[in-house]
C-alpha cells in the first residue's frame, strides 16, 4: 500500500481542487448589507443571482498561497508566540515539575487525569471557542499523556477533541451561538437550558469513548524531564503566572472583545517573565523562544494553506452558489427532513468554509426565513448550524487548527480519521437526535 499523502500534500491538493471548482460551479452572489455600528456584513435572504465573472487564473492560484498565509497572519503570530512561550516555560523546568507532580498525585488513578483534562478543554471550548491555541500545547500534552501511559491520540482526544465538542454543543460560545442568534434575530443566549443538557450528554459520550480507547491502547510510561523532582518556589510562581495568564485572556475574550493580537501580547510577556524567573537570562530566553518558533512554523504554514482554499473559492465567487444549491431544495420537504437536511448541509459546507463564525454570517440570514417557511423554530435552525458546522472541526482537512495540531504531533491525517471517526459519528448522531427532539418539543 502506498504511503498516505503528507499534510502539506493534502493542503496543496485541496487548493488545486478549490481552483478547479471555480471553473465548474456556476458563479453567483447574494446581496449584502453592512451594519454601520459593528461593520459586519450580512447576507440578504432571497437575493441570490448568477453572475458572469472571471475565474482565478494560474497566477492567481500561485498567489493564493502567500495571500492565505498573510490572511491568517494574526493567528500564525499567536501560534508562534504561544509556542515560544511554552517552550521557554518548559526550558525553565517549571512545566515538567508541575506535570510530574500531577502524575505522582494521580498514580494509579490516571483515568481521573483524562476526565479532568477533558472537562477543562470542553469548558474552554464552550466559553472561548478554544482550538488554535491547542497547537502550541500539543507537544506538552502528548508528553504528559505518555508519562501516564497514554498515546498521542488519547492526549489529543481529551484536549483538542473535547475543545471541539465544547464549542459545538456550547450554550454560550461567542463565535457560534451568539453570532448565529444575532443573525437569526433571537435573544442572545436564549434556549441555553436545552443546549446545556445536550452538552452534558455529549461530554459524557465523548469522554467515555476517549477513556475506553486509552485503556485499550496503553503504552509504556515515559517520565517527563522535570529538572529535579520537587517544585521550587520559582517554578511555582511561573505556574501561577501561567494559570493567571489563561484566566486573564479568558476574561479578555469574553468581556473585553480581545482578539488574537491581545492573546499574542499576553503570552509573549508571559514567556519573557518566565524565562527571567527561571534564570534563563535574556540570551537563554531568546534562544528558547527561537526554538519554540521553529517547532511551530510548519503548523503556521498549514493554517495559511487552509485559508488559501477559502480565498480561491471567494475569488471565484462560487461560495454563494454552493450555499444556494445546498439549501434551496429544502423548502419543499417535511419539516423534520428539512431540519436534518440543514444539519447535513451545514456539515458539508464546513469543508469550503472552515470558519464557523463566518459560516454563521453566511448561512443564517438565508436559513432563518427558510426555517419560518417550513415550520422549524429559529432556535432549532441555530442548533442545526451549530451542531453541524462546529463538530466538523474534528475531521475537515481545511481546518487549519486540526491540520496544524496533527503536523506538530507527527500524526498523519488518515491515522487521525481512523481514530476519530467512530466517536465523531456518535456526536453527529447525538446532534441529529437533539434536533428531532427540539422539533417535537417545540423548542423556541
For each residue, the residues with C-beta under 8 A, 3 or more apart:
1:
2:
3:
4: 412 413 414 415
5: 9 10 13 413
6: 9 10 412
7: 10 11 302 403 406 407 412 413
8: 11 12 301 302 305
9: 5 6 12 13
10: 5 6 7 13 14 397 403 413
11: 7 8 14 15 302 305 306 308 309 397 403
12: 8 9 15 16 305
13: 5 9 10 16 17
14: 10 11 17 18 305 306 309 397 398
15: 11 12 18 19 61 64 65 305 308 309 312
16: 12 13 19 20 61
17: 13 14 20 21
18: 14 15 21 22 308 309 310 312 313 352
19: 15 16 22 23 56 61 64 312 316
20: 16 17 23 24
21: 17 18 24 25 313 316 318
22: 18 19 25 27 55 56 312 313 315 316 317 318
23: 19 20 55 316
24: 20 21
25: 21 22 316 318 321 322
26: 50 318 321
27: 22 50 51 52 53 55 316 317 318 321
28: 48 49 50 51 317 318 320 321 324
29: 48 49 51 317 320
30: 43 44 47 48 320 323 324 366
31: 43 44 47
32: 41 42 43 44
33: 41 42 44
34: 39 40 41 42
35: 38 39 40 41 42
36: 39
37:
38: 35
39: 34 35 36
40: 34 35 361
41: 32 33 34 35 361
42: 32 33 34 35 183 361 365
43: 30 31 32 47 320 361 362 363 365 366
44: 30 31 32 33 47 365
45: 365 366 368 369 370
46: 369
47: 30 31 43 44
48: 28 29 30 320 321 324
49: 28 29
50: 26 27 28 321
51: 27 28 29 317
52: 27
53: 27 316 317
54: 57
55: 22 23 27 316
56: 19 22 60 61 64 312 315 316
57: 54 60 61
58: 61 62
59: 62 63
60: 56 57 63 64 312 315
61: 15 16 19 56 57 58 64 312
62: 58 59 65
63: 59 60 66 67
64: 15 19 56 60 61 67 68 308 311 312 315
65: 15 62 68 69 304 305 308
66: 63 69 70
67: 63 64 70 71 308 311
68: 64 65 71 72 304 305 306 307 308 309 310 311
69: 65 66 72 73 76 300 301 304 305 307 308
70: 66 67 73 304
71: 67 68 304 307 311
72: 68 69 75 76 303 304 306 307 400
73: 69 70 76 77
74: 77 78 259 260 261 264
75: 72 78 79 132 260 303 400
76: 69 72 73 79 80 300 303 304
77: 73 74 80 81 260 261 264
78: 74 75 81 82 132 133 260 261 263 264 267
79: 75 76 82 83 132 135 136 296 299 300 303 404
80: 76 77 83 84 292 293 296 297 300
81: 77 78 84 85 264 267 268 271
82: 78 79 85 86 133 135 136 137 263 264 267 296
83: 79 80 86 87 135 136 292 293 295 296 299
84: 80 81 87 88 268 271 288 289 290 292 293 296
85: 81 82 88 89 136 267 268 270 271 274 289 292
86: 82 83 89 90 95 136 137 139 140 271 292
87: 83 84 90 91 288 289 291 292 295
88: 84 85 91 92 271 272 274 275 278 280 285 288 289 292
89: 85 86 92 94 95 238 242 270 271 274 278
90: 86 87 93 95 96 140
91: 87 88 275 278 280 284 288
92: 88 89 95 227 234 235 238 274 275 277 278 279 280
93: 90 96 97 225 226 227 228 235 278
94: 89 97 98 231 234 235 236 238 239 242 274 278
95: 86 89 90 92 98 99 140 239 242
96: 90 93 99 100 224 225 226 227
97: 93 94 100 101 226 227 228 229 230 231 232 235
98: 94 95 101 102 231 235 239
99: 95 96 102 103 140 143 144 147 224 226
100: 96 97 103 104 147 223 224 226 229
101: 97 98 104 105 231
102: 98 99 105 106 113 144
103: 99 100 106 107 113 144 147 148 223 224
104: 100 101 107
105: 101 102
106: 102 103 109 110 112 113 148
107: 103 104 110
108:
109: 106 112 113
110: 106 107 113 114 148 149 150
111: 114 115 211 214 215
112: 106 109 115 116
113: 102 103 106 109 110 116 117 148
114: 110 111 117 118 150 154 158 207 210 211 214
115: 111 112 118 119 207 211
116: 112 113 119 120
117: 113 114 120 121 141 158 159 162
118: 114 115 121 122 158 159 162 203 206 207 210
119: 115 116 122 123 162 203 207
120: 116 117 123 124 162
121: 117 118 124 125 130 134 158 159 160 162 163 166
122: 118 119 125 126 162 163 165 166 199 203 206
123: 119 120 126 127 166
124: 120 121 127 128 130 163 166 250
125: 121 122 128 129 130 131 162 163 164 165 166 167 168 170 173
126: 122 123 166 167 169 170 171 172 173 199
127: 123 124 166 170 172 173 250 254
128: 124 125 174 250 253 254
129: 125 167 173 174 175 176
130: 121 124 125 133 134 163 166 167
131: 125 134 160 163 164 167 393 401
132: 75 78 79 135 303 400 401 404
133: 78 82 130 136 137 263
134: 121 130 131 137 138 141 156 159 160 163 401 405
135: 79 82 83 132 138 296 299 401 404 405 408
136: 79 82 83 85 86 133 292 296
137: 82 86 133 134 140 141 159
138: 134 135 141 142 155 156 159 160 405 408 409
139: 86 142 143 295 408 409
140: 86 90 95 99 137 143 144
141: 117 134 137 138 144 145 155 156 159
142: 138 139 145 146 152 155 156 409
143: 99 139 140 146 147 222 224
144: 99 102 103 140 141 147 148 155 224
145: 141 142 148 150 151 152 154 155
146: 142 143 149 150 151 152 155 219 221 222
147: 99 100 103 143 144 221 222 223 224
148: 103 106 110 113 144 145 221
149: 110 146 218 219 220 221
150: 110 114 145 146 154 155 214 217 218 219
151: 145 146 154 155 214 217 219
152: 142 145 146 155 156 409 410 411
153: 156 157 213 217 411 415 416 419
154: 114 145 150 151 157 158 210 213 214 217
155: 138 141 142 144 145 146 150 151 152 158 159
156: 134 138 141 142 152 153 159 160 161 405 409 411
157: 153 154 160 161 162 210 213 214 419 420 423
158: 114 117 118 121 154 155 161 162 207 210 214
159: 117 118 121 134 137 138 141 155 156 162 163
160: 121 131 134 138 156 157 163 164 401 402 405
161: 156 157 158 164 165 206 210 394 420 423
162: 117 118 119 120 121 122 125 157 158 159 165 166 203 206 207 210
163: 121 122 124 125 130 131 134 159 160 166 167
164: 125 131 160 161 167 168 390 391 393 394
165: 122 125 161 162 168 169 202 203 206 391 427
166: 121 122 123 124 125 126 127 130 162 163 169 170 173 199 203
167: 125 126 129 130 131 163 164 170 173 175 176 356 390 393
168: 125 164 165 176 202 386 387 390 391 393 427 431
169: 126 165 166 195 198 199 202 203 386 387 431
170: 125 126 127 166 167 173 176 177 195 199 386
171: 126 177 189 191 192 193 195 196 199
172: 126 127 177 178 189 192
173: 125 126 127 129 166 167 170 176 177 178 386 390
174: 128 129 177 178 179 253 254
175: 129 167 178 179 356 357
176: 129 167 168 170 173 179 180 356 357 360 385 386 389 390
177: 170 171 172 173 174 180 181 189 195 382 386
178: 172 173 174 175 181 182 188 189
179: 174 175 176 182 183 357 360 361
180: 176 177 183 184 360 364 382 385 386
181: 177 178 184 186 187 188 189 190 382
182: 178 179 185 186 188
183: 42 179 180 360 361 364 365 368
184: 180 181 364 368 378 379 381 382
185: 182 368 378
186: 181 182 190 191 378 379 382
187: 181 190
188: 178 181 182
189: 171 172 177 178 181 192
190: 181 186 187 379
191: 171 186 194 195 379 382 443 444
192: 171 172 189 195 196
193: 171 196 197
194: 191 197 198 434 438 443
195: 169 170 171 177 191 192 198 199 383
196: 171 192 193 199 200
197: 193 194 200 201
198: 169 194 195 201 202 430 431 434
199: 122 126 166 169 170 171 195 196 202 203
200: 196 197 203 204
201: 197 198 204 205 430
202: 165 168 169 198 199 205 206 427 430
203: 118 119 122 162 165 166 169 199 200 206 207
204: 200 201 207 208
205: 201 202 208 209 423 426 427 430
206: 118 122 161 162 165 202 203 209 210 423 426 427
207: 114 115 118 119 158 162 203 204 210 211
208: 204 205 211 212
209: 205 206 212 213 422 423 426
210: 114 118 154 157 158 161 162 206 207 213 214 423
211: 111 114 115 207 208 214 215
212: 208 209 215 216
213: 153 154 157 209 210 216 217 419
214: 111 114 150 151 154 157 158 210 211 217 218
215: 111 211 212 218
216: 212 213
217: 150 151 153 154 213 214
218: 149 150 214 215
219: 146 149 150 151
220: 149
221: 146 147 148 149
222: 143 146 147
223: 100 103 147 226
224: 96 99 100 103 143 144 147
225: 93 96
226: 93 96 97 99 100 223 229
227: 92 93 96 97
228: 93 97 232
229: 97 100 226
230: 97
231: 94 97 98 101 235 236 239
232: 97 228 235 236
233: 236 237
234: 92 94 237 238 277 278 279
235: 92 93 94 97 98 231 232 238 239 278
236: 94 231 232 233 239 240
237: 233 234 240 241 277
238: 89 92 94 234 235 241 242 274 277 278
239: 94 95 98 231 235 236 242 243
240: 236 237 243 244
241: 237 238 244 245 270 273 274 277
242: 89 94 95 238 239 245 246 270 274
243: 239 240 246 247
244: 240 241 247 248
245: 241 242 248 249 266 267 270
246: 242 243 249 250
247: 243 244 250 251
248: 244 245 251 252 266
249: 245 246 252 253 258 262 263 266 267
250: 124 127 128 246 247 253 254
251: 247 248 254 255 256
252: 248 249 255 256 258 262 263 266
253: 128 174 249 250 256 258 263
254: 127 128 174 250 251
255: 251 252
256: 251 252 253 262
257:
258: 249 252 253 262 263
259: 74 262 263
260: 74 75 77 78 263 264
261: 74 77 78 264 265
262: 249 252 256 258 259 265 266
263: 78 82 133 249 252 253 258 259 260 266 267
264: 74 77 78 81 82 260 261 267 268
265: 261 262 268 269
266: 245 248 249 252 262 263 269 270
267: 78 81 82 85 245 249 263 264 270 271
268: 81 84 85 264 265 271 272
269: 265 266 272 273
270: 85 89 241 242 245 266 267 273 274
271: 81 84 85 86 88 89 267 268 274 275 285 288 289
272: 88 268 269 275 276 285
273: 241 269 270 276 277
274: 85 88 89 92 94 238 241 242 270 271 277 278
275: 88 91 92 271 272 278 280 281 282 284 285 288 289
276: 272 273 279 280 281 282 285
277: 92 234 237 238 241 273 274
278: 88 89 91 92 93 94 234 235 238 274 275
279: 92 234 276
280: 88 91 92 275 276 284 285 288
281: 275 276 284 285
282: 275 276 285 286
283: 286 287
284: 91 275 280 281 287 288
285: 88 271 272 275 276 280 281 282 288 289
286: 282 283 289 290
287: 283 284 290 291
288: 84 87 88 91 271 275 280 284 285 291 292
289: 84 85 87 88 271 275 285 286 292 293
290: 84 286 287 293 294
291: 87 287 288 294 295
292: 80 83 84 85 86 87 88 136 288 289 295 296
293: 80 83 84 289 290 296 297
294: 290 291 297
295: 83 87 139 291 292 408
296: 79 80 82 83 84 135 136 292 293 299 300 408
297: 80 293 294 300 301
298: 301 302 407 408
299: 79 83 135 296 302 303 403 404 405 407 408
300: 69 76 79 80 296 297 303 304 404
301: 8 69 297 298 304 305
302: 7 8 11 298 299 305 306 400 403 404 407
303: 72 75 76 79 132 299 300 306 307 400 401 403 404
304: 65 68 69 70 71 72 76 300 301 307 308 400
305: 8 11 12 14 15 65 68 69 301 302 308 309 400
306: 11 14 68 72 302 303 309 310 354 397 398 399 400 403
307: 68 69 71 72 303 304 310 311 400
308: 11 15 18 64 65 67 68 69 304 305 311 312
309: 11 14 15 18 68 305 306 312 313 352 354 398
310: 18 68 306 307 313 314 319 352 353 354 355 398
311: 64 67 68 71 307 308 314 315
312: 15 18 19 22 56 60 61 64 308 309 315 316
313: 18 21 22 309 310 316 318 319 322 352
314: 310 311 317 319
315: 22 56 60 64 311 312
316: 19 21 22 23 25 27 53 55 56 312 313
317: 22 27 28 29 51 53 314 320 321
318: 21 22 25 26 27 28 313 321 322
319: 310 313 314 322 323 352 353 362
320: 28 29 30 43 48 317 323 324 362
321: 25 26 27 28 48 50 317 318 324 325
322: 25 313 318 319 325 326 349 352
323: 30 319 320 326 327 349 362 363 366
324: 28 30 48 320 321 327 328 366
325: 321 322 328
326: 322 323 345 348 349
327: 323 324 330 341 342 345 363 366 367 370
328: 324 325 331
329: 332 333 341
330: 327 333 338 341 342 345 370 374
331: 328 338 370 373 374
332: 329
333: 329 330 337 338 341 374
334: 337 338
335: 338 339 374 375 376 439
336: 339 340 436 439
337: 333 334 340 341
338: 330 331 333 334 335 341 342 370 374 376
339: 335 336 342 343 376 380 381 384 435 436 439
340: 336 337 343 344 384 432 435 436
341: 327 329 330 333 337 338 344 345
342: 327 330 338 339 345 346 367 370 371 376 381 384 385 388
343: 339 340 346 347 384 387 388 431 432 435
344: 340 341 347 348 388
345: 326 327 330 341 342 348 349 388
346: 342 343 349 350 359 363 384 385 388 389
347: 343 344 350 388 389 391 392 428
348: 326 344 345 351
349: 322 323 326 345 346 352 353 359 363 389
350: 346 347 353 354 356 359 388 389 392 393 396 398 399
351: 348 354 392 396 398
352: 18 309 310 313 319 322 349 398
353: 310 319 349 350 358 359 362
354: 306 309 310 350 351 393 396 398 399 400
355: 310 358 359
356: 167 175 176 350 359 360 389 390 393
357: 175 176 179 360 361
358: 353 355 361 362
359: 346 349 350 353 355 356 362 363 385 389
360: 176 179 180 183 356 357 363 364 385 389
361: 40 41 42 43 179 183 357 358 364 365
362: 43 319 320 323 353 358 359 366
363: 43 323 327 346 349 359 360 366 367 385
364: 180 183 184 360 361 367 368 381 382 385
365: 42 43 44 45 183 361 368
366: 30 43 45 323 324 327 362 363 369 370
367: 327 342 363 364 370 371 381 384 385
368: 45 183 184 185 364 365 371 372 378 381
369: 45 46 366 372 373
370: 45 327 330 331 338 342 366 367 373 374 381
371: 342 367 368 374 376 377 378 380 381
372: 368 369 378
373: 331 369 370
374: 330 331 333 335 338 370 371
375: 335
376: 335 338 339 342 371 380 381 439
377: 371 380 381 438 439 442 443 444
378: 184 185 186 368 371 372 381 382 444
379: 184 186 190 191 382 383 438 443 444
380: 339 371 376 377 383 384 435 438 439 443 444
381: 184 339 342 364 367 368 370 371 376 377 378 384 385
382: 177 180 181 184 186 191 364 378 379 385 386
383: 195 379 380 386 387 431 434 435 438 443
384: 339 340 342 343 346 367 380 381 387 388 435
385: 176 180 342 346 359 360 363 364 367 381 382 388 389
386: 168 169 170 173 176 177 180 382 383 389 390
387: 168 169 343 383 384 390 391 428 431 432 434 435
388: 342 343 344 345 346 347 350 384 385 391 392 431
389: 176 346 347 349 350 356 359 360 385 386 392
390: 164 167 168 173 176 356 386 387 393
391: 164 165 168 347 387 388 394 424 427 428 431
392: 347 350 351 388 389 395 396 399
393: 131 164 167 168 350 354 356 390 396 399 401 402
394: 161 164 391 402 420 424 427
395: 392 402 417 420 421 424
396: 350 351 354 392 393 399 402
397: 10 11 14 306 402 403 413
398: 14 306 309 310 350 351 352 354
399: 306 350 354 392 393 396 402 403
400: 72 75 132 302 303 304 305 306 307 354 403 404
401: 131 132 134 135 160 303 393 404 405
402: 160 393 394 395 396 397 399 405 406 416
403: 7 10 11 299 302 303 306 397 399 400 406 407 413
404: 79 132 135 299 300 302 303 400 401 407 408
405: 134 135 138 156 160 299 401 402 408 409
406: 7 402 403 409 411 412 413 416
407: 7 298 299 302 403 404 410
408: 135 138 139 295 296 298 299 404 405
409: 138 139 142 152 156 405 406
410: 152 407
411: 152 153 156 406 415 416
412: 4 6 7 406 415 416
413: 4 5 7 10 397 403 406 416 417
414: 4 417 418
415: 4 153 411 412 418 419
416: 153 402 406 411 412 413 419 420
417: 395 413 414 420 421
418: 414 415 421
419: 153 157 213 415 416
420: 157 161 394 395 416 417 423 424
421: 395 417 418 424 425
422: 209 425 426
423: 157 161 205 206 209 210 420 426 427
424: 391 394 395 420 421 427 428
425: 421 422 428 429
426: 205 206 209 422 423 429 430
427: 165 168 202 205 206 391 394 423 424 430 431
428: 347 387 391 424 425 431 432
429: 425 426 432 433
430: 198 201 202 205 426 427 433 434
431: 168 169 198 343 383 387 388 391 427 428 434 435
432: 340 343 387 428 429 435 436
433: 429 430 436 437
434: 194 198 383 387 430 431 437 438
435: 339 340 343 380 383 384 387 431 432 438 439
436: 336 339 340 432 433 439 440
437: 433 434 440 441 443
438: 194 377 379 380 383 434 435 441 443
439: 335 336 339 376 377 380 435 436 442 443
440: 436 437
441: 437 438
442: 377 439
443: 191 194 377 379 380 383 437 438 439
444: 191 377 378 379 380
